[in-house]
Amino acid sequence: MATVGDELSSHEENAVALRAAVIASGDSAAALRAAALERDAGGPGLPEPYDALVRQVSADSVRVTDEQVAAVRAALGSDRAVFELILASAVGAGLRRWDAAVRVIRGQDDAPA
């Protein structure tokens, strides 16, 4: 029977693979996707119009506006590149929350980040 520690290790391996997949080849620059991935975890701001969209996706994605998406599409030139940036931001936000949960489970923190 797997222990909680074993399950956490497996999930951590999956998180590493997910991070790598997000910055693998795509239509948008890998550095831009990597920055979007790390933005919610306190990474540096991105140039506009990217930062506004990335922050919104991370904080409250239901409030992303058509204007934010259109501005990023105009800057990147394709819907696929916009999707990659949104995906990177969402994955980064999810992984930050996952990392906080793991710290709580392991007893390293008593409150979510």
N, C-alpha and C positions, 0 to 999 in steps of 0.2 A: 504494500500500500504506500502510495506517495505521501510524503510529508509536506507541510506548508512550505518549508524551505525548498524542497524539490520543485514544487509547483511555481514558486517565485522565481527560481533559477530558470525554469523553462520559459516563463513569461518574459523575463529579462532578455533571454536570448532572442525571443520573438521581437521585442522592442528594438534591439540592436539591428535586427534584420529589417524591420520596418523603417527605421531611420535611414539605413543604407539604401533601401528601395526608393525612398522619397527623393534622395539626391542623385540617384542614378540618372542615366541619360534621359533627356526630355527635350521639349521644344523651348522651354525657358532655361536660363542660365542656372547651372547647378549651384553656384554661389548664392544666387537670389533665393532659390528654394531652400538651401541650407540656412540662410538668414531668417527666412520665414518660419522654418521649423524651430529655430531657437528663440524667436522673438518673445513668445509667451513666457519663456523661462528666464526672462531678464536679459536676453540678447540685445545688442544695439539696434536702434531704430533703422529702418530701411528708408531709402529716398522716397519721396512722394512721386506718384500716387500710391505706391505699393504699401507703405506703412499704414495708411488709413484703413485699407482693406484688410491687411493682415491683423491689425489690432482688433478690428471689428469682428472678424471671423473667430478670433481667439476668445474674445470677451462675451460676445452676444451675437452669434451668427444670424439669428433670425432678423436682426436689424440691418443687415448688409443691404445697401441701396443699389438700385440700377446704375446710378451715377458713379458709385465707387467701382463697380465692375466695368462700366464703360470706359472710365479713365484708365484703368489698368489694361484693358483690351487695346485701347489706342496706343498705349506705351509699349506693349509686348507684341501686338500685331496678330494675335490669334486667340480663339476661344480656348484651344487646348492649353496654351501657355497660362492663361488666366486660371483654368481649372487646376493646373499643376501648382500654382501659387496658393490657391485656396486650399487644396488638399494638404500641402506642406504645413500651412498654418493650422489647420484642423488637427492634423496628426500631432504637431508639436504641442498644441493645447491639451490634447488627450493624453499624451505621454507625460506631460508635466503633472497632470492630475494623477496618473498612474504612479509616477515616482513618489508623489506625496503619500498615496495610499500604501505603497510598499514600506515607506519609512514608518508609518503608523503601525502596520502589521508587525514589523520587526521591533517595535518599541523604541525607535530612535527619535520619535517626535510624538507629542501628544495632541497635536492639532494639525488639521490640514493646511497646506500652504495656499 
